[in-house]
């Protein structure tokens, strides 16, 4: 990640050279992605010296490394002294005990709640840096099934997950201008930001209509809107939609509404994507 073109560009990595240091990339990489705020003691100046000399091609986004701009003096990071670059710095952060605790806490806060502390044993599950057991442990925790810890998707999360589910690549849609326009409309749509949960449920319970958010116009009105819909019996399409989107169970009200749309797979996909259980 530390050699990702977008990360280097937006965190001023290109401005970080031996004769003119910039600590932004080194600090944010440590605080946001690997160790967390307060989980380190050394100055960020040692880290920025390890990240000198990385540049981004503005056309392709490719990252290049110029050794002439790199600081080749030894520095001390997390108790280890050597000449670091992006790769060796990343590896050192990855094996630090603070890294396991930080990643475990971030996932807990993301999927469960930021208002309750994760189990003390959670970081031990990630000791080998295998993400699968950690996700499994969080998913099986009783807190995952408690309604008070339900979390709504952010606009960006919904958009990305909907595109993945529909196998839609935004840049390949007919008009990028239309995508931008309807994306803005969607973000500001009262139906996606209702005054209460009832406003959002009403859009699904009433079968959509004008209450369905404007993002419907981004979705292709075709059989491919709902993958392999023609292979699924109508009696099983509502359950198949839940499996497709990773929804554990539809509410009685949502299921009733979806059953009314089984004759139109594109409509069913649209309603399922806007159901409260998916949002």
C-alpha positions as CSV (number, residue, x, y, z in Angstrom):
1,X,0.0,0.0,0.0
2,X,2.8,2.4,0.8
3,X,3.9,2.2,-2.8
4,X,0.4,2.9,-4.1
5,X,0.3,5.8,-6.6
6,X,-2.8,7.5,-5.2
7,X,-1.5,7.2,-1.6
8,X,1.8,8.7,-2.5
9,X,0.2,11.5,-4.5
10,X,-2.4,12.6,-2.0
11,X,-0.1,12.3,1.0
12,X,2.7,14.4,-0.6
13,X,5.1,11.5,-1.0
14,X,6.6,13.0,-4.1
15,X,7.5,16.1,-2.1
16,X,9.5,14.0,0.4
17,X,13.1,14.0,-0.8
18,X,16.4,14.0,1.1
19,X,17.1,17.7,0.6
20,X,13.4,18.7,1.3
21,X,11.7,16.3,3.7
22,X,7.9,15.9,4.1
23,X,6.6,13.7,6.9
24,X,3.0,13.4,5.8
25,X,3.1,10.0,4.0
26,X,5.3,8.3,6.7
27,X,3.1,9.6,9.5
28,X,-0.2,8.8,8.0
29,X,0.9,5.3,6.9
30,X,1.8,4.6,10.5
31,X,-1.2,6.2,12.1
32,X,-3.9,5.2,9.7
33,X,-2.8,1.9,8.3
34,X,-0.3,0.0,10.4
35,X,0.2,1.0,14.0
36,X,-2.4,3.6,15.0
37,X,-2.1,6.9,16.8
38,X,0.0,6.8,20.0
39,X,1.4,3.3,19.3
40,X,4.9,4.5,18.5
41,X,7.6,6.5,20.2
42,X,10.1,7.5,17.6
43,X,9.8,10.7,15.6
44,X,8.1,10.6,12.3
45,X,11.3,12.2,10.8
46,X,13.0,8.7,10.8
47,X,10.1,7.3,8.8
48,X,10.0,10.0,6.2
49,X,13.7,9.5,5.5
50,X,12.8,5.9,4.6
51,X,10.3,7.0,2.0
52,X,12.4,9.5,0.1
53,X,12.6,9.2,-3.7
54,X,9.2,7.7,-4.7
55,X,7.4,9.4,-7.7
56,X,4.1,8.8,-9.5
57,X,3.6,9.0,-13.3
58,X,0.7,11.4,-13.7
59,X,-0.5,9.5,-16.8
60,X,-0.3,5.9,-15.8
61,X,-0.2,6.1,-12.0
62,X,2.9,3.9,-12.0
63,X,5.3,4.4,-9.1
64,X,9.0,4.7,-9.7
65,X,11.9,5.0,-7.3
66,X,14.8,7.3,-7.7
67,X,17.7,6.2,-5.5
68,X,19.4,9.6,-6.0
69,X,16.6,11.2,-4.0
70,X,16.6,8.6,-1.3
71,X,18.3,9.0,2.1
72,X,20.7,6.1,2.4
73,X,21.8,6.8,6.0
74,X,20.8,4.3,8.7
75,X,17.9,5.2,10.9
76,X,16.3,3.6,14.0
77,X,12.6,2.4,13.6
78,X,10.9,0.3,16.2
79,X,14.2,-0.7,17.8
80,X,15.8,-1.7,14.6
81,X,18.6,0.3,12.9
82,X,19.3,0.0,9.2
83,X,18.8,1.7,5.9
84,X,15.0,1.5,5.2
85,X,12.9,1.9,2.1
86,X,9.1,1.5,1.6
87,X,9.3,-2.3,1.4
88,X,11.5,-2.9,4.5
89,X,9.6,-0.3,6.5
90,X,6.3,-2.0,5.7
91,X,7.6,-5.4,6.7
92,X,8.8,-4.0,10.0
93,X,5.5,-2.4,10.8
94,X,3.7,-5.6,9.8
95,X,5.5,-7.8,12.4
96,X,5.1,-5.2,15.3
97,X,2.8,-6.4,18.1
98,X,1.0,-3.0,17.8
99,X,0.1,-3.8,14.3
100,X,-2.0,-6.9,15.3
101,X,-3.8,-4.9,17.9
102,X,-4.5,-2.0,15.6
103,X,-5.8,-4.0,12.7
104,X,-8.0,-6.1,15.0
105,X,-9.5,-3.0,16.6
106,X,-10.1,-1.3,13.3
107,X,-12.0,-4.3,12.0
108,X,-14.0,-4.6,15.2
109,X,-14.9,-0.9,15.1
110,X,-15.8,-1.2,11.4
111,X,-18.0,-4.2,11.6
112,X,-19.3,-4.2,15.2
113,X,-19.1,-0.8,17.0
114,X,-16.7,2.0,17.9
115,X,-18.5,2.4,21.2
116,X,-17.5,-0.9,22.8
117,X,-14.1,-2.4,23.1
118,X,-13.2,-5.5,21.2
119,X,-12.4,-8.7,23.2
120,X,-8.8,-8.7,24.5
121,X,-8.2,-12.0,22.7
122,X,-9.0,-10.6,19.3
123,X,-5.5,-9.4,18.5
124,X,-4.1,-12.8,19.3
125,X,-6.2,-14.3,16.5
126,X,-4.3,-12.0,14.1
127,X,-0.8,-12.9,15.5
128,X,0.1,-14.8,12.3
129,X,-1.3,-11.9,10.1
130,X,-3.8,-14.2,8.5
131,X,-6.9,-12.0,8.0
132,X,-9.3,-15.0,7.5
133,X,-9.4,-16.2,11.1
134,X,-9.8,-12.6,12.3
135,X,-12.8,-11.9,10.1
136,X,-14.2,-15.3,11.1
137,X,-13.8,-14.5,14.8
138,X,-15.6,-11.1,14.4
139,X,-18.4,-12.6,12.3
140,X,-19.1,-15.3,14.9
141,X,-19.0,-12.9,17.9
142,X,-22.5,-12.6,19.5
143,X,-22.3,-8.8,19.1
144,X,-22.6,-9.2,15.3
145,X,-26.2,-10.4,15.7
146,X,-27.3,-7.6,18.1
147,X,-29.6,-5.0,16.5
148,X,-28.0,-2.2,18.4
149,X,-24.8,-2.6,16.6
150,X,-26.3,-2.5,13.1
151,X,-24.4,-0.1,10.8
152,X,-25.6,1.6,7.6
153,X,-23.4,1.7,4.5
154,X,-21.9,5.1,3.6
155,X,-22.8,6.4,0.1
156,X,-19.4,5.3,-1.2
157,X,-19.6,1.9,0.3
158,X,-23.1,1.3,-1.1
159,X,-22.1,2.5,-4.6
160,X,-19.0,0.3,-4.7
161,X,-20.8,-2.8,-3.4
162,X,-23.7,-2.3,-5.8
163,X,-21.3,-2.0,-8.7
164,X,-19.5,-5.2,-7.6
165,X,-22.8,-7.0,-7.2
166,X,-24.0,-5.9,-10.7
167,X,-20.5,-6.4,-12.2
168,X,-20.7,-2.8,-13.4
169,X,-17.5,-0.8,-14.0
170,X,-18.5,2.9,-13.7
171,X,-15.9,4.1,-16.1
172,X,-17.3,1.8,-18.8
173,X,-20.9,3.1,-18.5
174,X,-22.1,5.0,-21.6
175,X,-21.7,8.4,-20.2
176,X,-19.4,9.4,-17.4
177,X,-21.2,12.7,-17.2
178,X,-24.4,10.9,-16.5
179,X,-22.8,8.8,-13.8
180,X,-21.5,12.0,-12.1
181,X,-24.9,13.6,-12.4
182,X,-26.9,10.8,-11.0
183,X,-24.3,10.1,-8.4
184,X,-24.7,13.6,-7.1
185,X,-28.5,13.2,-7.2
186,X,-28.2,10.0,-5.3
187,X,-26.1,11.5,-2.5
188,X,-28.6,14.3,-2.0
189,X,-31.7,12.2,-2.5
190,X,-34.2,12.5,0.4
191,X,-35.1,8.8,0.0
192,X,-31.6,7.7,0.7
193,X,-31.2,10.1,3.6
194,X,-34.8,10.0,5.1
195,X,-35.8,11.8,8.3
196,X,-36.4,8.3,9.8
197,X,-35.9,4.7,8.9
198,X,-39.6,4.5,8.0
199,X,-38.9,6.8,5.0
200,X,-36.4,4.4,3.7
201,X,-38.5,1.3,4.3
202,X,-41.5,2.9,2.6
203,X,-39.5,3.0,-0.7
204,X,-39.1,-0.8,-0.6
205,X,-42.4,-1.6,1.0
206,X,-44.4,0.3,-1.6
207,X,-42.6,-1.5,-4.4
208,X,-40.3,1.4,-5.2
209,X,-42.0,4.0,-7.4
210,X,-40.6,7.5,-7.0
211,X,-39.4,6.6,-3.5
212,X,-36.6,4.4,-5.0
213,X,-33.5,6.5,-5.0
214,X,-32.1,8.1,-8.2
215,X,-29.3,5.5,-8.4
216,X,-31.8,3.3,-10.2
217,X,-30.8,5.1,-13.4
218,X,-27.3,3.9,-13.1
219,X,-28.3,0.3,-13.1
220,X,-28.7,-1.5,-16.5
221,X,-32.3,-2.6,-17.1
222,X,-31.5,-6.0,-18.3
223,X,-31.4,-9.6,-17.2
224,X,-27.8,-9.1,-16.2
225,X,-28.9,-6.7,-13.5
226,X,-29.5,-9.8,-11.5
227,X,-26.9,-12.4,-12.2
228,X,-28.1,-15.7,-13.6
229,X,-31.7,-14.7,-12.8
230,X,-33.0,-17.0,-15.6
231,X,-31.5,-20.0,-13.9
232,X,-33.4,-19.4,-10.6
233,X,-37.1,-20.5,-10.1
234,X,-39.3,-17.6,-9.2
235,X,-40.2,-19.3,-6.0
236,X,-36.5,-19.0,-4.9
237,X,-35.6,-15.6,-6.4
238,X,-36.1,-13.6,-3.2
239,X,-33.8,-16.0,-1.2
240,X,-31.4,-16.0,-4.1
241,X,-31.3,-12.2,-3.9
242,X,-30.3,-12.4,-0.2
243,X,-27.6,-14.9,-1.0
244,X,-26.4,-12.7,-3.9
245,X,-26.0,-9.6,-1.7
246,X,-24.9,-11.4,1.5
247,X,-28.1,-10.6,3.5
248,X,-28.7,-13.0,6.3
249,X,-32.4,-12.7,6.3
250,X,-35.1,-10.3,4.8
251,X,-37.7,-8.9,7.1
252,X,-41.3,-10.0,6.5
253,X,-42.1,-6.6,5.1
254,X,-39.1,-6.5,2.7
255,X,-39.7,-10.1,1.6
256,X,-43.3,-9.3,0.8
257,X,-42.3,-6.4,-1.4
258,X,-39.6,-8.4,-3.2
259,X,-42.0,-11.2,-3.9
260,X,-44.1,-8.7,-5.9
261,X,-41.1,-8.1,-8.2
262,X,-40.0,-11.6,-9.0
263,X,-41.4,-11.3,-12.6
264,X,-39.0,-8.5,-13.3
265,X,-35.4,-9.5,-12.3
266,X,-34.0,-6.0,-12.8
267,X,-36.7,-4.5,-10.6
268,X,-36.1,-7.2,-8.0
269,X,-32.3,-6.4,-8.0
270,X,-33.0,-2.7,-7.6
271,X,-35.4,-3.2,-4.7
272,X,-33.0,-5.6,-3.0
273,X,-30.1,-3.2,-3.4
274,X,-32.2,-0.5,-1.6
275,X,-33.7,-2.7,1.0
276,X,-32.9,-1.7,4.6
277,X,-31.3,-5.1,5.3
278,X,-28.7,-4.3,2.6
279,X,-28.2,-0.7,3.4
